[in-house]
Amino acid sequence: MEQIILTQFSIEDFKEMLQDCLKSELKNYFPHNREQETTLLKPDQVAMLFKVSKVTIHQWTKQGILKAYHINSRKYYKKGEILEALESQKKYNRKIL
């Protein structure tokens, strides 16, 4: 027999949990945007998205926070990965570091 457990939490906590559940379920029903995953961004474009300097992007890359892809002698970042990191930053309302 199932047990029902009642707990109290704020409306904001409930709202966040519900959004997380919906996002994970909706990802199963809608295919990923492959074009967005493979689009490459230059470091200055990534810096504009995060509203930080290119030096900060370089530091985050060295620390392993962002993953860079090298083509010849240039660095690029996958747009899908950058958008996930940006969403994570906004979700927790904090800077990456």
MODELLER restraints for C-alpha pairs under 7 A, 6 or more apart:
rsr = mdl.restraints
at = mdl.atoms
rsr.add(forms.Gaussian(group=physical.xy_distance, feature=features.Distance(at['CA:36:A'], at['CA:79:A']), mean=6.00, stdev=0.5))
rsr.add(forms.Gaussian(group=physical.xy_distance, feature=features.Distance(at['CA:36:A'], at['CA:80:A']), mean=5.58, stdev=0.5))
rsr.add(forms.Gaussian(group=physical.xy_distance, feature=features.Distance(at['CA:37:A'], at['CA:78:A']), mean=6.22, stdev=0.5))
rsr.add(forms.Gaussian(group=physical.xy_distance, feature=features.Distance(at['CA:37:A'], at['CA:79:A']), mean=5.83, stdev=0.5))
rsr.add(forms.Gaussian(group=physical.xy_distance, feature=features.Distance(at['CA:37:A'], at['CA:80:A']), mean=4.31, stdev=0.5))
rsr.add(forms.Gaussian(group=physical.xy_distance, feature=features.Distance(at['CA:38:A'], at['CA:78:A']), mean=5.99, stdev=0.5))
rsr.add(forms.Gaussian(group=physical.xy_distance, feature=features.Distance(at['CA:38:A'], at['CA:79:A']), mean=6.86, stdev=0.5))
rsr.add(forms.Gaussian(group=physical.xy_distance, feature=features.Distance(at['CA:39:A'], at['CA:78:A']), mean=5.83, stdev=0.5))
rsr.add(forms.Gaussian(group=physical.xy_distance, feature=features.Distance(at['CA:39:A'], at['CA:79:A']), mean=5.47, stdev=0.5))
rsr.add(forms.Gaussian(group=physical.xy_distance, feature=features.Distance(at['CA:40:A'], at['CA:76:A']), mean=5.76, stdev=0.5))
rsr.add(forms.Gaussian(group=physical.xy_distance, feature=features.Distance(at['CA:40:A'], at['CA:77:A']), mean=5.39, stdev=0.5))
rsr.add(forms.Gaussian(group=physical.xy_distance, feature=features.Distance(at['CA:40:A'], at['CA:78:A']), mean=4.77, stdev=0.5))
rsr.add(forms.Gaussian(group=physical.xy_distance, feature=features.Distance(at['CA:40:A'], at['CA:79:A']), mean=5.80, stdev=0.5))
rsr.add(forms.Gaussian(group=physical.xy_distance, feature=features.Distance(at['CA:41:A'], at['CA:76:A']), mean=5.39, stdev=0.5))
rsr.add(forms.Gaussian(group=physical.xy_distance, feature=features.Distance(at['CA:41:A'], at['CA:77:A']), mean=5.08, stdev=0.5))
rsr.add(forms.Gaussian(group=physical.xy_distance, feature=features.Distance(at['CA:41:A'], at['CA:78:A']), mean=6.26, stdev=0.5))
rsr.add(forms.Gaussian(group=physical.xy_distance, feature=features.Distance(at['CA:41:A'], at['CA:79:A']), mean=6.18, stdev=0.5))
rsr.add(forms.Gaussian(group=physical.xy_distance, feature=features.Distance(at['CA:42:A'], at['CA:75:A']), mean=6.71, stdev=0.5))
rsr.add(forms.Gaussian(group=physical.xy_distance, feature=features.Distance(at['CA:42:A'], at['CA:76:A']), mean=5.01, stdev=0.5))
rsr.add(forms.Gaussian(group=physical.xy_distance, feature=features.Distance(at['CA:42:A'], at['CA:77:A']), mean=6.50, stdev=0.5))
rsr.add(forms.Gaussian(group=physical.xy_distance, feature=features.Distance(at['CA:43:A'], at['CA:54:A']), mean=6.27, stdev=0.5))
rsr.add(forms.Gaussian(group=physical.xy_distance, feature=features.Distance(at['CA:43:A'], at['CA:57:A']), mean=6.82, stdev=0.5))
rsr.add(forms.Gaussian(group=physical.xy_distance, feature=features.Distance(at['CA:43:A'], at['CA:76:A']), mean=6.53, stdev=0.5))
rsr.add(forms.Gaussian(group=physical.xy_distance, feature=features.Distance(at['CA:44:A'], at['CA:54:A']), mean=5.90, stdev=0.5))
rsr.add(forms.Gaussian(group=physical.xy_distance, feature=features.Distance(at['CA:47:A'], at['CA:53:A']), mean=5.55, stdev=0.5))
rsr.add(forms.Gaussian(group=physical.xy_distance, feature=features.Distance(at['CA:47:A'], at['CA:54:A']), mean=5.53, stdev=0.5))
rsr.add(forms.Gaussian(group=physical.xy_distance, feature=features.Distance(at['CA:47:A'], at['CA:57:A']), mean=6.27, stdev=0.5))
rsr.add(forms.Gaussian(group=physical.xy_distance, feature=features.Distance(at['CA:50:A'], at['CA:86:A']), mean=6.89, stdev=0.5))
rsr.add(forms.Gaussian(group=physical.xy_distance, feature=features.Distance(at['CA:60:A'], at['CA:66:A']), mean=5.76, stdev=0.5))
rsr.add(forms.Gaussian(group=physical.xy_distance, feature=features.Distance(at['CA:61:A'], at['CA:67:A']), mean=5.88, stdev=0.5))
rsr.add(forms.Gaussian(group=physical.xy_distance, feature=features.Distance(at['CA:61:A'], at['CA:68:A']), mean=6.55, stdev=0.5))
rsr.add(forms.Gaussian(group=physical.xy_distance, feature=features.Distance(at['CA:67:A'], at['CA:77:A']), mean=6.62, stdev=0.5))
rsr.add(forms.Gaussian(group=physical.xy_distance, feature=features.Distance(at['CA:68:A'], at['CA:75:A']), mean=5.93, stdev=0.5))
rsr.add(forms.Gaussian(group=physical.xy_distance, feature=features.Distance(at['CA:68:A'], at['CA:76:A']), mean=5.55, stdev=0.5))
rsr.add(forms.Gaussian(group=physical.xy_distance, feature=features.Distance(at['CA:68:A'], at['CA:77:A']), mean=5.03, stdev=0.5))
rsr.add(forms.Gaussian(group=physical.xy_distance, feature=features.Distance(at['CA:69:A'], at['CA:75:A']), mean=5.62, stdev=0.5))
rsr.add(forms.Gaussian(group=physical.xy_distance, feature=features.Distance(at['CA:69:A'], at['CA:76:A']), mean=5.09, stdev=0.5))
rsr.add(forms.Gaussian(group=physical.xy_distance, feature=features.Distance(at['CA:69:A'], at['CA:77:A']), mean=5.97, stdev=0.5))
rsr.add(forms.Gaussian(group=physical.xy_distance, feature=features.Distance(at['CA:70:A'], at['CA:76:A']), mean=6.21, stdev=0.5))
rsr.add(forms.Gaussian(group=physical.xy_distance, feature=features.Distance(at['CA:89:A'], at['CA:95:A']), mean=6.03, stdev=0.5))
rsr.add(forms.Gaussian(group=physical.xy_distance, feature=features.Distance(at['CA:89:A'], at['CA:96:A']), mean=6.06, stdev=0.5))
